[in-house]
């Protein structure tokens, strides 16, 4: 990665090995990084907390992917870029971290493309874990919770509730009580950060999901 341009080592709490990045690129996309002394060679992010926990190396790498794609046309880490799906919890942590380091608005716009948002899912874990995709599908979530069975919606764009790749049938009373609060919590967190950062594409998708399924 060292091509003669100034380099910056990013330290995170969960892995000792720092991330080596192009200093100018990173400084241009974060007001916090921009204020580092010109001679700085280390950016210590180990003290940044998201939901009371140190920000993860994985989250920082995905932020770097956003930055590098936006400015350089290629991700920082190709292997970690564009997973098949992204959970609401992962996106919230990424957006909260981006906000904490005062990221440039263009970074958010580049990252929340329609194709990226169509990979977004809400994962609820209980005795019967579920993945709910925010790709325009509709879920009869309230009836599902009331009866314990899936009720398909009769139109071409709807599907039954999906549990980790398979259709879900009867669920336990314990799962019925646990799943919906988890879904609501994740939606509320994304709504909060979405309104704070004025992320209209994300907000539109969340409200579409709420209107169709909650």
Secondary structure, DSSP 8 states (H G I E B T S, - for coil): --SSS-EEEEE-SS-SS-EEEEHHHHHTTBHHHHTS-TT--EEE-TT-EETTEE--HHHHHHHHHHHHHHHHSS-S-GGGSS-S-EEHHHHHHHHHHHHHTTB-HHHHHHHT-HHHHTTEEEEE-SSS-EEEE-SS----HHHHHHHSS----SSTT----EETTEE-----HHHHHHHHHHHHHHHHHHHHHHHHHT-HHHHHHHHHHHHHH-
